[in-house]
Amino acid sequence: MPADSTGRVSAPPGETGRGFRPASLDAVNFLLADVRGALGPYLNVFLVTQQHWSQSEVGLVTSLAGWIGLAVQTPIGAAIDSTHRKREAIVLALVVLGAGALCIYLFPNFWPVLIANTLIAVVGDVFGPAVAALTLGLVPQRLLARRMGRNAAFDHAGNVGVAALAGLVGWLFSQQAVFLLVPVFAVLSSIAVLSIPASAIDQRRARGVEAPAGGGSDGGAGDGEKVSGMGILVQCRPLLIFGSCALLFHFANAPLLPLVGQKLAAAHPEWATVMMSSCIIAAQLVMLPIAILVGRTADRLGRKPILLIGFAILPLRAVLYTLSDNSAWLIGVQLLDGAGAGIFTALTPLVIADLMRGTGRYNLAFGAVATMQGVGAATSGFVTGVIVDRFGYSAAFFTAGAMALIALAALFLGLPETAPSSSADAELGPLQEPGLAE
């Protein structure tokens, strides 16, 4: 096997990395879900119900942290494209994430929470593109859709596990104790990441570069391979459309679970963590088979028809939340999140891989799309917080539903089908449609 510029041997193009065990990547996806899952909506509920923060204060902290994290999202994607040390980047991010969660546990006041949450937002930018890059570098194109679906399935299974564990910890001890789960799972995640041999990763394929006919495998822009410039982000029209749809989708979707958790916590404060865990588990149990199904059908049915189904579910879910405050109803409606967000999560890395195939800018594009998702999520956290404080929960749900309808229309009218026309095309290089690749 050819050696890369650091002296490590990388897997031949078109082959699954030698020495790579699929269970290692399964464990990475499962455990990283556990690390991230112990934060997010639990933080919002903890600050509102236990620390008695206002909705506007919580929205301000999450929005500020989110915006600072967004500022480095795309550069981090570009850095992941360039580095051969993707495993080490994940481990470093896990160290910072564990320290941030420990800070929130020890010092749940405004400035410590703001600083810790900001650091968490910044290092959180690493996980999505780095794991997707590892997958690209370990798995050949013909197996990519199924592997991405399997990644998403293990991610959702991890979310179920941590939600159940967090609910148990919150019930036995306190909501605050949930944050202690993060350092534990950070250590386990690091072990899983390092169990993937560096020599098994095809560094070219990990950034979306097709290998040149003459060979070479340094993962850079040499040896005759062509790497597109940074301008690919604005030159690729379907990428711009998909990123805009992702922004609108996350603006609508991101606040729904925290808002539902707050309604449940207000009605049943003693069961706040358990009920939040129930909402998460309900959605994640649906997402798990959805991810597997998407992975198995995305090549046959295409990406766009499946995405349209996922986008159509979101406005329906937002409106249904307004019909009743009954706990069973709210948790039941949350099941729809498993189908809608589950489809989006499973297909996003695959759509970006379609659009960037042969450009060498996969992780840059992944970071850019994640930035747009984050813009939507961070902005909606503050906006919906203000709406709830002034107009109530129903107004916030209807606002989210309206944005979701706009996202659905933009996806239907603007995004072309990105799937290769045949399995043979998938191995030949970038899509030959105007605007899809240089």
Phi, psi and omega per residue, in radians:
M1 nan 2.534 -3.130
P2 -1.231 2.630 3.132
A3 -1.679 2.595 3.083
D4 -1.555 -3.107 -3.037
S5 -1.211 -0.227 3.096
T6 -1.654 0.008 3.136
G7 1.632 -0.117 3.131
R8 -1.455 2.629 3.124
V9 -1.541 2.340 -3.134
S10 -2.005 2.722 -3.066
A11 -1.175 2.529 3.099
P12 -1.106 2.508 3.107
P13 -0.995 2.449 3.105
G14 1.518 -0.107 3.139
E15 -1.999 2.651 2.958
T16 -1.207 2.403 -3.067
G17 -0.961 2.283 3.135
R18 -1.223 2.407 -3.089
G19 1.488 -0.120 3.132
F20 -1.447 2.263 3.067
R21 -1.878 2.134 -3.122
P22 -0.923 -0.529 -3.136
A23 -1.072 -0.492 3.120
S24 -1.153 -0.780 3.108
L25 -1.210 -0.586 3.031
D26 -1.024 -0.813 -3.118
A27 -1.124 -0.678 3.119
V28 -1.043 -0.863 -3.131
N29 -1.125 -0.712 3.139
F30 -1.119 -0.847 -3.032
L31 -1.324 -0.609 3.083
L32 -1.139 -0.565 3.040
A33 -1.093 -0.678 3.113
D34 -1.117 -0.720 3.140
V35 -1.095 -0.867 -3.106
R36 -1.252 -0.572 -3.036
G37 -1.194 -0.348 -3.131
A38 -1.399 -0.016 3.112
L39 -1.977 -2.444 3.038
G40 1.048 -2.104 -3.039
P41 -1.072 -0.493 3.101
Y42 -1.118 -0.640 3.117
L43 -1.101 -0.809 3.141
N44 -1.030 -0.850 -3.112
V45 -1.121 -0.721 3.136
F46 -1.078 -0.788 -3.102
L47 -1.183 -0.644 -3.116
V48 -1.317 -0.809 -2.987
T49 -1.562 -0.531 -3.084
Q50 -1.807 -0.642 -3.127
Q51 -1.707 -0.129 3.058
H52 1.060 0.688 3.005
W53 -1.337 2.660 3.044
S54 -1.377 2.848 3.086
Q55 -1.039 -0.671 -3.117
S56 -1.169 -0.673 3.104
E57 -1.133 -0.780 3.107
V58 -1.089 -0.780 3.122
G59 -1.078 -0.651 3.135
L60 -1.134 -0.805 -3.130
V61 -1.103 -0.818 -3.115
T62 -1.179 -0.641 -3.139
S63 -1.216 -0.773 3.133
L64 -1.082 -0.817 3.118
A65 -1.083 -0.719 -3.138
G66 -1.107 -0.750 -3.106
W67 -1.174 -0.683 3.109
I68 -1.159 -0.696 3.071
G69 -1.093 -0.643 -3.139
L70 -1.140 -0.550 -3.101
A71 -1.095 -0.447 -3.109
V72 -1.902 0.039 -3.062
Q73 -1.065 -0.941 -3.104
T74 -1.184 -0.766 3.045
P75 -1.010 -0.628 3.096
I76 -1.128 -0.700 3.080
G77 -1.055 -0.740 3.105
A78 -1.118 -0.668 3.128
A79 -1.153 -0.665 3.116
I80 -1.165 -0.595 3.026
D81 -1.008 -0.724 -2.996
S82 -1.444 -0.572 -3.023
T83 -1.486 2.578 3.002
H84 -1.629 -0.061 -3.077
R85 -1.794 0.964 -3.125
K86 -1.191 -0.631 3.111
R87 -1.094 -0.802 -3.116
E88 -1.138 -0.588 3.101
A89 -1.096 -0.701 3.111
I90 -1.134 -0.747 -3.120
V91 -1.101 -0.775 3.121
L92 -1.058 -0.746 3.109
A93 -1.086 -0.639 3.121
L94 -1.139 -0.639 3.109
V95 -1.076 -0.824 -3.138
V96 -1.145 -0.695 3.141
L97 -1.080 -0.785 3.127
G98 -1.098 -0.710 3.119
A99 -1.139 -0.688 3.125
G100 -1.115 -0.750 3.121
A101 -1.124 -0.668 3.108
L102 -1.136 -0.641 3.094
C103 -1.114 -0.742 3.117
I104 -1.101 -0.678 3.126
Y105 -1.119 -0.756 -3.037
L106 -1.428 -0.583 -3.025
F107 -2.319 1.289 -3.078
P108 -1.411 0.857 3.086
N109 -1.909 2.980 -2.946
F110 -0.968 -1.016 -3.032
W111 -1.193 -0.780 3.068
P112 -1.044 -0.701 3.125
V113 -1.163 -0.714 3.128
L114 -1.077 -0.826 -3.109
I115 -1.144 -0.813 -3.124
A116 -1.124 -0.744 -3.128
N117 -1.155 -0.567 3.090
T118 -1.187 -0.794 3.096
L119 -1.070 -0.698 3.111
I120 -1.104 -0.702 3.125
A121 -1.129 -0.687 -3.124
V122 -1.158 -0.898 -3.099
V123 -1.267 -0.393 3.076
G124 -1.117 -0.344 3.094
D125 -1.152 -0.344 -3.049
V126 -1.338 -0.683 -2.882
F127 -1.109 -0.874 -3.068
G128 -1.028 -1.025 -3.127
P129 -1.142 -0.606 -3.106
A130 -1.191 -0.754 3.116
V131 -1.186 -0.703 3.085
A132 -1.104 -0.667 3.110
A133 -1.152 -0.746 3.065
L134 -0.988 -0.756 -3.122
T135 -1.098 -0.795 3.107
L136 -1.042 -0.691 -3.104
G137 -1.332 -0.290 -3.098
L138 -1.775 -0.413 -2.975
V139 -2.143 2.302 3.098
P140 -1.187 2.791 -3.054
Q141 -0.968 -0.698 -3.055
R142 -1.140 -0.334 3.139
L143 -1.864 0.052 -2.957
L144 -1.162 -0.764 -3.093
A145 -1.044 -0.794 3.136
R146 -1.151 -0.685 -3.117
R147 -1.195 -0.690 3.093
M148 -1.113 -0.693 3.068
G149 -1.105 -0.699 3.112
R150 -1.158 -0.707 3.047
N151 -0.954 -0.865 -3.105
A152 -1.104 -0.660 3.140
A153 -1.098 -0.775 3.124
F154 -1.219 -0.561 3.046
D155 -1.079 -0.789 3.136
H156 -1.186 -0.669 3.088
A157 -1.072 -0.671 3.075
G158 -1.120 -0.686 3.102
N159 -1.114 -0.657 3.074
V160 -1.098 -0.785 -3.119
G161 -1.074 -0.808 -3.099
V162 -1.259 -0.562 3.106
A163 -1.134 -0.742 3.103
A164 -1.134 -0.764 -3.134
L165 -1.164 -0.709 3.119
A166 -1.125 -0.696 3.089
G167 -1.075 -0.729 3.125
L168 -1.152 -0.777 3.133
V169 -1.114 -0.761 3.127
G170 -1.100 -0.622 -3.135
W171 -1.305 -0.733 -3.100
L172 -1.343 -0.585 -3.037
F173 -2.094 -1.475 3.133
S174 -2.888 2.850 3.055
Q175 -1.042 -0.622 -3.099
Q176 -1.117 -0.583 -3.096
A177 -1.157 -0.327 -3.141
V178 -1.015 -0.589 -3.078
F179 -1.206 -0.302 3.089
L180 -1.268 -0.256 3.086
L181 -1.177 -0.502 -3.017
V182 -1.107 -0.881 3.130
P183 -1.047 -0.615 3.135
V184 -1.103 -0.858 -3.114
F185 -1.292 -0.378 3.047
A186 -1.121 -0.716 3.103
V187 -1.123 -0.811 -3.140
L188 -1.101 -0.692 3.124
S189 -1.122 -0.698 3.127
S190 -1.078 -0.735 3.111
I191 -1.077 -0.746 -3.138
A192 -1.116 -0.755 -3.132
V193 -1.087 -0.782 -3.091
L194 -1.287 -0.188 3.068
S195 -1.338 -0.189 3.057
I196 -1.475 2.081 -3.112
P197 -1.113 2.315 3.086
A198 -1.053 -0.561 -3.099
S199 -1.242 -0.250 -3.122
A200 -1.467 -0.164 -3.031
I201 -1.626 2.112 3.013
D202 -1.363 1.871 -3.009
Q203 -1.177 -0.533 3.088
R204 -1.180 -0.915 -3.076
R205 -1.107 -0.520 -3.112
A206 -1.134 -0.332 3.091
R207 -1.957 0.086 3.077
G208 1.509 0.449 3.116
V209 -1.747 2.348 3.024
E210 -1.389 2.413 -3.132
A211 -1.192 2.382 3.089
P212 -1.226 2.773 -3.076
A213 -1.052 -0.553 -3.078
G214 -1.420 -0.025 3.138
G215 1.590 -2.726 -3.034
G216 1.544 2.508 -3.050
S217 -2.692 0.949 -3.131
D218 -1.591 -0.100 3.112
G219 1.323 0.034 3.136
G220 -1.793 -2.678 -3.065
A221 -1.816 0.412 -3.096
G222 -1.802 -2.980 3.053
D223 1.024 0.570 3.028
G224 1.544 -0.108 -3.136
E225 -1.388 2.721 -3.116
K226 -1.960 2.124 3.078
V227 -1.963 2.186 -3.116
S228 -1.173 2.716 3.085
G229 -1.348 3.043 -3.137
M230 -1.076 -0.381 -3.128
G231 -1.123 -0.206 3.117
I232 -1.013 -0.442 -3.121
L233 -1.127 -0.564 3.133
V234 -1.807 -0.323 3.134
Q235 -1.395 -0.457 -3.125
C236 -1.539 1.689 -3.053
R237 -1.056 -0.766 3.121
P238 -1.067 -0.551 3.091
L239 -1.159 -0.714 3.096
L240 -1.083 -0.732 -3.138
I241 -1.149 -0.805 -3.131
F242 -1.105 -0.731 3.104
G243 -1.077 -0.691 3.110
S244 -1.149 -0.708 3.084
C245 -1.114 -0.677 3.115
A246 -1.118 -0.684 3.099
L247 -1.046 -0.878 -3.113
L248 -1.137 -0.695 3.140
F249 -1.063 -0.785 -3.106
H250 -1.307 -0.527 3.038
F251 -1.053 -0.698 -3.121
A252 -1.361 -0.663 -2.976
N253 -1.489 -0.683 -2.989
A254 -0.980 -0.730 -3.064
P255 -1.422 -0.187 -2.982
L256 -1.137 -0.874 -3.121
L257 -1.119 -0.816 3.066
P258 -1.007 -0.697 3.141
L259 -1.139 -0.746 3.102
V260 -1.120 -0.724 3.104
G261 -1.056 -0.660 3.129
Q262 -1.202 -0.684 3.098
K263 -1.104 -0.745 3.131
L264 -1.163 -0.707 -3.132
A265 -1.159 -0.634 3.131
A266 -1.159 -0.630 -3.129
A267 -1.402 -0.573 -3.087
H268 -2.398 1.263 -3.036
P269 -1.043 -0.545 -3.116
E270 -1.270 -0.297 -3.130
W271 -1.976 0.338 -2.991
A272 -0.995 -0.901 -3.087
T273 -1.188 -0.680 -3.140
V274 -1.104 -0.744 -3.130
M275 -1.212 -0.657 3.062
M276 -1.082 -0.736 3.096
S277 -1.090 -0.659 3.115
S278 -1.090 -0.720 3.103
C279 -1.089 -0.778 -3.120
I280 -1.157 -0.795 -3.121
I281 -1.094 -0.726 -3.138
A282 -1.005 -0.796 -3.136
A283 -1.232 -0.763 -3.063
Q284 -1.174 -0.583 3.102
L285 -1.132 -0.527 3.065
V286 -1.368 -0.680 -3.116
M287 -1.071 -0.576 -3.046
L288 -1.064 -0.985 3.092
P289 -1.187 -0.510 3.095
I290 -1.066 -0.762 -3.134
A291 -1.076 -0.760 3.120
I292 -1.118 -0.753 3.132
L293 -1.101 -0.743 3.120
V294 -1.078 -0.771 3.137
G295 -1.062 -0.574 -3.096
R296 -1.497 -0.332 -3.061
T297 -1.984 -0.179 -3.033
A298 -1.105 -0.605 3.107
D299 -1.290 -0.632 -3.066
R300 -1.388 -0.784 -3.093
L301 -1.559 -0.373 -3.037
G302 1.664 2.852 -3.093
R303 -1.385 -0.775 -2.964
K304 -1.095 -0.820 -3.131
P305 -1.019 -0.671 -3.140
I306 -1.229 -0.714 3.094
L307 -1.054 -0.705 -3.136
L308 -1.059 -0.662 3.090
I309 -1.095 -0.803 -3.141
G310 -1.077 -0.734 -3.140
F311 -1.208 -0.561 -3.112
A312 -1.235 -0.457 -3.111
I313 -1.234 -0.561 -3.016
L314 -1.088 -0.880 3.134
P315 -1.107 -0.599 3.083
L316 -1.069 -0.784 -3.140
R317 -1.092 -0.733 -3.118
A318 -1.075 -0.723 -3.130
V319 -1.230 -0.694 -3.110
L320 -1.086 -0.519 3.112
Y321 -1.082 -0.436 -3.065
T322 -1.439 -0.175 -2.997
L323 -1.424 -0.378 -3.108
S324 -2.790 2.613 3.040
D325 -1.759 0.080 3.130
N326 -1.080 2.333 -3.065
S327 -1.062 -0.748 3.141
A328 -1.110 -0.682 3.116
W329 -1.122 -0.825 -3.112
L330 -1.072 -0.750 3.118
I331 -1.179 -0.655 3.113
G332 -1.117 -0.755 3.114
V333 -1.100 -0.553 3.137
Q334 -1.068 -0.368 3.073
L335 -1.017 -0.565 3.133
L336 -1.114 -0.483 3.081
D337 -1.063 -0.558 3.132
G338 -1.095 -0.634 3.136
A339 -1.393 -0.867 -3.065
G340 -1.167 -1.062 -3.135
A341 -1.175 -0.522 3.116
G342 -1.091 -0.745 3.094
I343 -1.119 -0.815 -3.123
F344 -1.067 -0.796 -3.105
T345 -1.107 -0.719 -3.104
A346 -1.229 -0.601 -3.030
L347 -1.577 -0.396 -3.055
T348 -0.987 -0.936 3.133
P349 -1.100 -0.499 -3.140
L350 -1.273 -0.749 3.104
V351 -1.085 -0.759 3.130
I352 -1.124 -0.681 3.084
A353 -1.088 -0.686 3.075
D354 -1.036 -0.857 -3.025
L355 -1.240 -0.539 -3.052
M356 -1.784 0.058 -3.095
R357 -1.031 2.187 3.137
G358 1.550 -0.099 -3.103
T359 -1.601 -0.385 -3.068
G360 1.331 0.229 -3.077
R361 -2.169 0.575 -3.109
Y362 -1.048 -0.895 -3.054
N363 -1.242 -0.550 3.018
L364 -1.060 -0.829 3.126
A365 -1.141 -0.693 3.098
F366 -1.047 -0.769 3.110
G367 -1.122 -0.657 3.141
A368 -1.171 -0.755 3.101
V369 -1.141 -0.711 3.093
A370 -1.089 -0.607 3.070
T371 -1.074 -0.787 3.140
M372 -1.152 -0.669 3.038
Q373 -1.045 -0.784 -3.123
G374 -1.137 -0.627 3.071
V375 -1.020 -0.793 3.115
G376 -1.107 -0.813 -3.089
A377 -1.180 -0.788 -3.101
A378 -1.152 -0.723 3.139
T379 -1.155 -0.726 -3.085
S380 -1.183 -0.508 3.119
G381 -1.032 -0.760 3.130
F382 -1.316 -0.770 -3.082
V383 -1.075 -0.850 -3.124
T384 -1.192 -0.552 3.072
G385 -1.072 -0.772 3.107
V386 -1.144 -0.731 -3.136
I387 -1.086 -0.755 3.130
V388 -1.098 -0.787 -3.124
D389 -1.058 -0.607 -3.019
R390 -1.741 -0.582 -3.001
F391 -2.175 -0.220 3.107
G392 1.798 2.994 -3.052
Y393 -1.176 -0.690 -3.092
S394 -1.052 -0.713 3.119
A395 -1.068 -0.683 3.124
A396 -1.160 -0.711 3.126
F397 -1.142 -0.720 3.126
F398 -1.157 -0.640 3.077
T399 -1.080 -0.767 3.109
A400 -1.094 -0.713 3.133
G401 -1.098 -0.686 3.126
A402 -1.126 -0.730 3.112
M403 -1.152 -0.621 3.120
A404 -1.143 -0.649 3.093
L405 -1.140 -0.676 3.085
I406 -1.102 -0.723 3.115
A407 -1.077 -0.739 -3.141
L408 -1.092 -0.766 -3.137
A409 -1.127 -0.723 -3.140
A410 -1.132 -0.693 3.119
L411 -1.132 -0.791 -3.101
F412 -1.114 -0.760 -3.032
L413 -1.473 -0.507 -2.948
G414 -1.888 -0.537 -2.993
L415 -1.576 2.189 3.042
P416 -1.376 2.919 3.013
E417 -1.181 2.302 -3.070
T418 -1.810 -0.231 -3.067
A419 -1.138 2.482 3.031
P420 -1.000 2.579 -3.090
S421 -1.231 -0.356 3.100
S422 -2.734 2.876 3.112
S423 -1.105 -0.503 3.097
A424 -1.161 -0.735 3.113
D425 -1.035 -0.593 -3.086
A426 -1.103 -0.420 -3.104
E427 -1.697 -0.187 -2.998
L428 -1.500 -0.511 -3.121
G429 2.584 -2.825 -3.063
P430 -1.130 2.686 3.123
L431 -1.057 2.380 -3.107
Q432 -1.678 0.954 3.032
E433 -2.069 2.494 -3.106
P434 -0.969 2.243 3.048
G435 1.529 -0.136 -3.091
L436 -1.507 -0.456 3.115
A437 -2.840 2.754 3.097
E438 -1.293 nan nan
